[in-house]
Amino acid sequence: MFSSKPKNIIYITSKSLAIKGDGISQTETLTFVPDSIKNLEVTNKESFKTAIFTFIGKVDIKRQKIVCVLGEDLLFEKRLEYTNVEQVKQEREKFISELPFNPDHIVCITLAKEKEVYFVATNKDIYTLAKDAFESMGWKFEAVVPIFVFPNLRGKETFSPEEIKAIVSNKKLIGASNFLDITNGATAIVEEKTPLPEVKESTTEKVSTDKDIKEEKTPIFAEKRPGFVTEHIEEEPETSKKEEPTVIPVTPKKKSKKFIRVLLVLILVLAIIGGGYYLTRHTGAALKFAFAQPTPTAVPTVIPTNTPIPTPSIAKKDVVVEVLNGTTIAGLAGKTKSQLADAGYTNATTGNAPTQDVTATTVAFSSKVPQEYQTEIVTLLKKSFSNVTVEATALTGSTDVKIITGTP
């Protein structure tokens, strides 16, 4: 039958399906008919499944277990700062209600990173149809995960053998973000690592209707939160108090009173004799010094110089970008995000703006984004949008760049 664990991946985007990995001399790719996936809906499910079925029959690859990875253009994402469980539930319901495709097809996971929460959603029809086609031909879908959980691979179309191995071997991260296991949502840890993120010994708590919660130790949150990872704090053993050494005071021996009196008188006599001699020799010099006019001392003039203010230093990959779609054009935020990733701004998320009737594209920057980055981002936006406006007020909070797309 199958090997104990998958070695390869199936990578699906809105335009193609590809089999990549160990033992495959060249990537086998199926290019979908244009508009097979439109607005994240499969336009013709039967034709879509048949095309995949035919493709599998032509490729000369051994049937096996495999991990399916969904590309960025098949995902909707939203980030928020964690406040409380109720807030996360409300925001998640709002996020799902704003997705522009059939609610019955939506599957959504919740991911935790430090004190931030991410929602990642997709249309389950896309991977379900692919899964049915593959498994009817003897393959086995081990998991379906979003590329979002592998930050270093986002925006890439090709993966090295080492990167594919890192994906399929990360059991904890796959288990935490597996769309196949999720009906009511799940949580996972996403950590920036090199070359790929790895999950520490941790537990994903999956939220189910019967509140069946499984917990393990993870240094993420300091309190237990249903659906979130909890922090395990180990108490340090009390340090035993050291005994203070007993100090035994030593009383000096008393000298005779007569000796002390003689010594004091001798010191006084010597002081009087020495003082008289000093006054006799130095009175004149002392008076002359007292009435002499002080010689002015030149004070050096300090000439101020213009010291350049250092430009804030931040790498492009560390600039936190949020792209919100302000129109009814599906995938517009994802397209803009991909353009930013090509320019080096890979730490970006997408979502929908509060309204979808925006005409002019707006961009706001935090004070730590260098001017050269700001100019580059605005220039990039003007290539896709006819009307781009830069907000005068600087951003505050964890987001460095916020873009609301208008009409192209």
C-alpha positions in Angstrom: 0.0 0.0 0.0 1.2 3.5 0.9 4.4 4.5 2.6 4.2 5.5 6.3 4.3 9.2 5.5 3.8 11.5 2.4 6.9 12.7 0.5 5.3 14.9 -2.1 2.7 17.7 -2.4 -0.1 18.7 -4.8 0.0 22.5 -5.2 -3.3 24.0 -6.3 -3.9 27.6 -7.5 -6.8 29.2 -9.3 -5.0 28.5 -12.6 -3.3 25.2 -12.2 -2.6 21.9 -10.2 0.9 20.6 -9.9 2.5 17.5 -8.4 5.9 18.2 -6.9 8.4 16.4 -4.7 10.8 13.5 -4.1 11.2 11.0 -7.0 9.5 13.3 -9.5 12.0 14.2 -12.2 10.0 17.2 -13.4 6.9 18.9 -12.0 3.7 17.5 -13.5 1.3 20.3 -14.1 -2.4 20.6 -15.1 -3.3 24.0 -16.4 -7.1 24.7 -15.8 -9.4 26.0 -18.6 -9.7 29.8 -18.1 -12.3 30.8 -15.6 -12.6 27.2 -14.2 -12.3 28.9 -10.8 -14.0 32.3 -10.8 -14.5 34.4 -7.6 -13.3 31.3 -5.7 -16.2 29.2 -7.1 -15.8 26.2 -9.4 -17.8 27.2 -12.4 -18.4 23.7 -13.7 -17.7 21.0 -11.1 -18.1 18.0 -13.4 -15.7 19.4 -16.0 -13.2 20.4 -13.3 -13.2 16.9 -11.8 -13.0 15.2 -15.2 -10.0 17.3 -16.2 -8.1 16.3 -13.0 -9.2 12.7 -13.5 -7.8 12.6 -17.0 -4.6 14.4 -15.9 -3.9 11.7 -13.2 -4.3 8.9 -15.8 -1.6 10.4 -18.0 1.1 11.0 -15.4 3.6 8.3 -14.7 3.8 8.6 -10.9 3.3 5.9 -8.3 0.1 6.2 -6.3 0.9 7.4 -2.8 0.0 9.5 0.2 0.2 13.2 -0.5 -0.2 16.6 1.1 -2.3 19.2 -0.8 -1.2 22.8 -0.4 -3.5 25.6 -1.5 -2.0 28.7 -3.1 -2.5 32.3 -1.9 -5.0 33.2 -4.6 -7.4 30.5 -3.2 -7.3 32.0 0.3 -8.9 34.8 2.2 -7.1 36.1 5.3 -7.7 38.5 8.1 -5.5 39.5 11.1 -6.4 41.1 14.4 -4.9 41.6 17.8 -6.2 39.2 20.5 -8.4 40.8 23.2 -10.7 38.0 24.4 -12.4 34.9 23.2 -15.7 36.6 22.6 -14.1 39.2 20.4 -12.4 36.5 18.3 -15.7 34.6 17.8 -17.5 37.8 16.7 -14.7 38.9 14.4 -14.6 35.4 12.9 -18.4 35.4 12.2 -18.1 38.8 10.6 -15.1 37.7 8.5 -17.0 34.6 7.2 -20.2 36.7 6.5 -18.2 39.1 4.2 -16.6 36.4 2.0 -17.9 36.7 -1.6 -18.9 33.1 -2.3 -21.5 30.6 -1.2 -21.5 30.3 2.7 -22.1 26.5 2.4 -18.8 26.1 0.7 -16.7 28.0 3.3 -14.2 26.4 5.6 -12.2 28.6 7.9 -9.3 28.0 10.4 -8.1 30.3 13.2 -4.3 30.6 13.7 -2.6 32.1 16.7 0.8 33.9 16.6 1.9 35.4 19.9 -0.9 38.0 20.6 -2.3 38.1 17.1 -5.0 36.0 15.6 -5.4 35.1 11.9 -8.4 33.8 10.1 -7.7 31.8 6.9 -10.7 30.7 4.7 -11.2 28.9 1.4 -13.8 27.2 -0.8 -13.8 23.5 0.2 -15.3 22.6 -3.2 -11.9 23.2 -4.9 -9.9 20.7 -2.9 -12.8 18.3 -2.4 -13.2 17.8 -6.1 -9.5 17.3 -6.5 -9.4 14.9 -3.6 -12.3 12.8 -5.0 -10.5 12.6 -8.4 -7.2 11.6 -7.0 -8.5 9.0 -4.5 -10.7 7.4 -7.2 -7.4 6.6 -8.9 -5.7 5.1 -5.8 -4.1 8.2 -4.3 -4.5 9.2 -0.6 -5.0 12.9 0.5 -3.2 13.0 3.9 -4.0 16.7 4.5 -5.1 20.0 2.9 -3.2 23.0 4.2 -2.9 26.7 3.2 0.4 28.0 2.0 -0.2 30.8 4.6 1.2 28.6 7.4 4.6 28.5 5.7 5.6 32.2 5.6 8.9 31.7 3.8 7.1 30.0 0.8 4.3 32.5 0.3 4.4 34.2 -3.1 6.5 31.4 -4.6 5.4 29.2 -7.5 8.3 26.7 -7.4 9.7 24.9 -4.3 13.1 23.2 -3.8 13.2 19.5 -2.6 14.3 20.8 0.8 11.3 23.1 1.1 8.9 20.3 0.0 10.5 18.0 2.6 10.1 20.7 5.3 6.3 20.9 4.4 5.5 17.2 4.5 7.6 16.5 7.6 6.0 19.2 9.8 3.4 17.0 11.3 2.3 19.4 14.0 1.7 22.3 11.7 -0.1 20.2 9.2 -2.3 18.7 11.9 -3.1 22.1 13.3 -4.1 23.7 9.9 -5.6 20.7 8.1 -8.8 21.8 6.3 -9.9 18.1 6.1 -10.1 17.9 9.9 -11.8 21.3 10.5 -15.6 21.9 10.6 -15.9 24.6 13.3 -12.4 26.0 13.2 -9.1 25.2 14.8 -6.0 27.0 16.2 -2.4 26.6 15.3 1.0 28.3 15.9 2.7 30.1 13.1 6.3 31.1 13.8 8.9 32.8 11.6 11.8 30.5 11.3 14.7 29.9 8.9 14.5 28.2 6.5 10.9 27.2 7.3 8.7 27.7 10.4 8.6 24.9 12.9 6.1 24.3 15.7 7.4 23.8 19.2 6.1 21.1 21.4 2.5 22.4 21.5 -1.1 21.5 21.2 -3.8 22.7 18.8 -7.1 23.0 20.5 -9.9 22.3 18.1 -13.2 23.9 18.9 -16.1 21.5 18.4 -19.8 21.8 19.2 -19.4 19.6 22.3 -16.5 21.7 23.5 -14.1 18.7 23.4 -10.8 20.5 24.1 -7.4 18.8 24.1 -4.5 20.7 25.8 -0.7 20.5 25.9 2.1 22.8 27.0 3.0 25.8 24.8 4.6 29.1 25.8 2.2 31.3 23.9 -0.7 32.7 26.0 -0.7 33.2 29.7 -4.3 32.1 30.3 -6.5 29.3 29.1 -8.7 30.3 26.2 -11.1 27.9 24.4 -9.8 27.4 20.9 -6.4 28.9 21.7 -3.0 27.5 22.8 -2.3 27.9 26.5 0.9 28.9 28.2 2.7 26.5 30.5 4.7 28.3 33.2 7.1 26.3 35.2 7.8 27.7 38.7 11.5 28.0 39.6 12.4 26.1 42.7 12.9 28.3 45.8 16.4 29.1 46.5 17.4 28.0 50.0 18.4 30.9 52.2 22.0 31.0 53.1 22.8 31.3 56.8 24.3 34.6 57.6 27.6 34.2 59.5 27.5 35.3 63.1 29.7 38.4 63.6 31.3 38.6 67.0 32.3 42.2 67.8 35.8 42.7 69.1 36.2 45.5 71.6 39.6 47.2 71.4 41.6 47.4 74.6 41.4 50.8 76.4 44.5 52.9 76.6 45.3 54.7 79.7 43.6 58.2 80.1 46.9 59.8 81.0 48.5 58.8 77.7 45.6 60.2 75.7 45.7 63.5 77.4 49.5 63.9 76.8 49.1 63.0 73.2 46.3 65.7 72.6 48.4 68.4 74.3 51.4 67.5 72.1 49.3 67.7 68.9 47.9 71.1 69.9 51.3 72.6 70.6 52.7 71.4 67.2 49.7 72.9 65.4 50.1 76.3 67.0 53.9 76.4 66.1 53.3 75.2 62.5 50.5 77.7 61.9 52.5 80.7 63.1 55.5 79.8 60.9 53.2 79.5 57.8 51.5 82.9 58.4 54.8 84.6 58.8 56.2 83.3 55.5 53.0 83.5 53.3 50.9 86.5 54.5 52.2 88.9 51.8 51.8 86.4 49.1 48.3 85.5 50.3 47.2 89.2 50.4 48.7 89.8 46.9 46.8 86.8 45.6 43.5 88.0 47.3 43.6 91.4 45.6 45.0 90.3 42.2 42.7 90.7 39.2 41.9 87.4 37.6 43.3 86.9 34.1 40.4 86.1 31.7 40.5 82.7 30.2 39.5 82.3 26.6 36.4 80.1 26.1 36.4 78.0 23.0 33.6 78.8 20.6 31.5 75.7 19.7 30.3 75.8 16.1 27.2 73.6 15.7 27.3 71.2 12.8 24.3 69.7 11.0 24.2 66.0 12.1 22.1 64.0 9.6 19.2 62.1 11.2 19.6 58.4 10.5 17.0 56.8 8.3 14.9 54.1 10.2 16.4 50.7 9.3 13.9 47.9 8.6 14.1 45.1 6.1 11.4 44.8 3.4 10.4 41.3 4.6 9.7 42.7 8.1 7.3 45.5 6.9 3.8 44.4 8.0 1.4 45.1 5.2 -2.4 44.8 5.1 -4.2 44.9 1.8 -8.0 45.3 1.9 -10.3 45.0 -1.2 -12.5 48.1 -1.4 -14.3 46.8 -4.6 -16.5 44.0 -5.7 -13.7 42.6 -7.9 -12.7 39.3 -6.3 -9.0 38.6 -5.8 -8.0 42.2 -6.3 -6.3 42.3 -2.8 -4.6 39.0 -3.5 -3.2 40.3 -6.8 -1.9 43.5 -5.1 -0.3 41.4 -2.4 1.5 39.2 -5.0 2.9 42.3 -6.6 4.2 43.5 -3.3 5.7 40.1 -2.6 7.6 40.3 -5.9 9.1 43.6 -4.7 10.2 42.0 -1.4 7.3 42.9 0.9 6.4 39.3 1.7 4.8 39.9 5.2 1.3 40.8 3.9 -2.3 39.7 4.6 -5.5 40.4 2.7 -9.1 41.0 3.5 -12.2 43.0 2.6 -12.6 46.7 3.3 -15.8 47.8 5.3 -17.3 49.0 2.0 -16.9 47.7 -1.6 -17.6 51.0 -3.4 -14.1 52.6 -3.1 -12.9 54.3 -6.3 -9.6 55.8 -5.3 -6.9 53.5 -3.8 -5.5 54.7 -0.5 -2.3 53.8 1.3 -1.1 54.8 4.8 2.3 54.2 6.3 3.7 54.1 9.9 6.5 56.3 10.9 9.1 53.5 10.8 8.7 52.8 7.1 11.6 54.6 5.2 10.7 57.1 2.6 12.4 55.0 -0.1 10.0 52.1 0.7 7.0 54.5 0.7 8.0 55.8 -2.7 8.5 52.3 -4.1 5.1 51.1 -2.8 3.2 54.1 -4.2 4.9 53.7 -7.6 4.0 50.0 -7.7 0.3 50.8 -6.9 0.2 53.4 -9.6 1.0 50.7 -12.2 -2.3 49.0 -11.3 -4.5 51.8 -10.1 -5.2 55.1 -11.9 -6.0 57.0 -8.7 -3.6 56.5 -5.7 -3.8 58.7 -2.6 -1.3 58.7 0.4 -2.9 59.3 3.8 -1.4 62.2 5.7 -1.9 60.6 9.1 0.8 58.1 10.1 -0.4 54.6 11.1 -0.1 53.4 14.7 -0.2 49.8 16.0 1.3 46.6 14.5 0.5 47.4 10.9 3.2 49.3 8.9 1.4 49.7 5.6 -2.4 49.7 5.0 -3.7 49.6 1.5 -7.4 49.9 0.5 -7.8 49.1 -3.2 -10.1 51.1 -5.4 -11.2 50.7 -8.9 -8.2 49.8 -11.2 
